[in-house]
Amino acid sequence: MTDHVVTVTKPGRPLKGERPMTDRERKRAQRMRDKRTAIDAIGEETDAPLRALLDLLGRVEASEPARLCARRAWLAFGQRYGFVTVTQWRSLMENDEARTLPDV
């Protein structure tokens, strides 16, 4: 009798390539996803995930647009968790828009 070699694979997700990802590749992919999520959250702060809002808050000192984005993220965070009301949100957003528009 001839013995056949059978390879048994683990159940779960199939590999994307020919080999499993290394820890370094997996971490790099996670950082890229986090960065992409933070970039996508700019302008969409009310619907952004918590991690993206926290990333936006971390960029507060980068530039003036980043500061305004961080402010919107903080207001979205406050509205989501109940320490900023909707009325305060709208008045603060209107003040921010009035400051960023050029005087004609």
C-alpha positions, 0 to 999 in steps of 0.5 A: 500500500502506498501512503498518501501525504495529506496536508490539513489546513486550519479552518478559518480565513484563507491566505491572501498570498502564498504565505501568512502575514508576519507580525510586522506586516500585520501591524503596518496594515493596521496602521495604514487602516487607522490612518485611512480612517482618520483621513476619511473622518475629516469633514465627517466627524459626526459619523466617524468611529471613536478611534478616528476622532481620537486621532484627529484630536491628537493633531490639534497643534499641526496647523490651523485646519487641523485645529479646526478639525480637532475642534469639530472632532471634540464637539462630535465626541461631546455630542456622542457622549452627552456633554455637548448639546445639539444647540451648543454644537450648531452655534459653535460650528457657525462660529467656526465657519464665520471665522474661516470665511474671508471678509468680502 
